[in-house]
Amino acid sequence: MRTHKFMRNRKGQAMVETIFVLPLLFLLIFGIIEFGRVYFTYSILSNAAREGARYAAVHEPVDYDDAIERMKNVASTLSLEDDDIEISDAGGTSDNVLAKVTYNLELIMPIVGPMIDKSDGTEDGKIALHASAEMRIE
């Protein structure tokens, strides 16, 4: 059986196509992974803020130290510091309590870092995530 000359060179063509497509595929896959990490971390922060606000709203008198410890326990995988957590009266009134959490997540993809807005003072290679919750004191 006779093969034509252009049929024998298909292996080289497939290799060239793979070289062009593979970096884009890796960029897409790692972008999906990075987005999943950011979303997961934000979800943990949101739950911690909600738990801290709820704990401070239900327990009379309001004990902010216990609420902060409760928030740290909820977000134990992130190792939050006391400086990252703020619990206060919302708007200066005693009717509501406001819990805020901030966290600087270190990114694993170096390409994403320069694309992020650095106006809040975060370092390169990190993204600042903020979550807050406000509840009425019962």
C-alpha positions in Angstrom: 0.0 0.0 0.0 1.4 3.3 -1.0 1.1 6.4 1.2 1.4 9.9 0.1 4.2 12.2 1.2 1.8 14.5 3.1 0.3 11.6 5.1 3.7 10.7 6.6 4.2 14.2 8.1 1.1 14.3 10.3 3.0 13.5 13.5 4.9 16.8 13.2 1.7 18.7 12.6 0.0 17.3 15.7 3.1 18.1 17.8 3.0 21.8 16.6 -0.7 22.1 17.3 -0.2 20.6 20.8 2.6 23.1 21.5 0.2 26.0 20.7 -2.9 24.6 22.5 -1.3 23.2 25.6 -0.3 26.5 27.3 -3.8 27.8 26.8 -5.3 24.7 28.2 -3.0 24.9 31.3 -3.9 28.6 31.7 -7.6 27.7 31.7 -7.3 24.8 34.1 -5.2 26.7 36.6 -7.5 29.7 36.3 -10.4 27.6 37.2 -8.5 26.2 40.2 -7.5 29.7 41.3 -11.1 30.9 41.0 -12.2 27.9 43.1 -9.7 28.7 45.8 -10.7 32.4 46.0 -14.5 31.5 46.1 -13.9 28.8 48.8 -11.9 31.2 50.9 -14.5 34.0 50.5 -17.2 31.5 51.5 -15.3 30.6 54.7 -14.9 34.3 55.5 -18.5 35.0 54.9 -19.6 32.2 57.2 -17.2 33.3 59.9 -18.5 36.9 59.8 -22.1 35.6 59.9 -21.3 33.3 62.9 -19.5 36.1 64.8 -22.4 38.6 64.2 -24.9 36.0 65.2 -23.0 35.0 68.3 -22.6 38.7 69.4 -26.3 39.4 68.6 -27.7 36.5 70.6 -25.5 36.6 73.8 -26.4 39.4 76.2 -24.3 41.3 77.2 -22.3 41.4 74.0 -18.9 39.7 74.6 -16.8 40.7 71.6 -13.8 38.5 72.6 -16.0 35.3 72.6 -17.4 36.3 69.2 -13.9 36.8 67.8 -12.9 33.4 69.1 -16.0 31.9 67.5 -15.1 33.5 64.2 -11.5 32.1 64.4 -12.9 28.6 65.0 -15.1 28.8 62.0 -12.3 30.0 59.8 -9.6 27.8 61.4 -8.2 26.7 58.1 -7.2 30.3 57.3 -5.4 31.1 60.6 -6.9 34.5 61.1 -5.2 37.1 63.3 -7.0 39.4 65.7 -6.1 42.3 63.4 -8.2 40.7 60.6 -11.4 40.7 62.6 -13.5 43.6 63.7 -16.8 43.5 65.6 -18.6 46.6 66.6 -22.0 48.3 66.9 -23.3 49.0 63.4 -23.5 52.7 62.8 -22.9 53.6 66.4 -26.3 52.2 67.5 -26.8 49.4 70.0 -29.5 47.8 67.9 -27.2 46.0 65.5 -23.9 44.4 65.6 -21.5 44.3 62.7 -18.7 41.7 62.1 -16.0 42.3 59.5 -13.3 39.9 58.3 -10.4 40.6 56.0 -7.9 38.1 54.7 -5.0 38.3 52.2 -5.1 35.1 50.1 -1.8 34.1 48.4 -2.4 33.2 44.8 -0.7 30.2 43.2 -0.8 31.5 39.7 1.8 34.3 39.1 0.0 35.5 36.0 -3.2 36.5 38.0 -1.3 38.8 40.5 -0.6 41.7 38.1 -4.2 41.7 36.9 -5.6 42.5 40.4 -6.3 46.0 41.6 -3.8 46.9 44.3 -5.5 50.1 45.5 -6.2 48.6 48.9 -2.5 48.1 49.6 -2.2 44.3 49.2 1.1 42.8 48.3 1.9 41.3 44.9 0.7 37.7 44.5 -2.1 38.2 47.0 -5.7 39.2 46.8 -7.6 40.9 49.6 -10.9 39.3 50.5 -13.4 41.1 52.7 -16.7 39.8 54.2 -19.1 41.4 56.7 -22.4 40.5 58.4 -24.8 42.7 60.3 -27.5 41.3 62.7 -29.9 42.8 65.1 -29.3 42.3 68.8 -32.1 40.2 70.2 
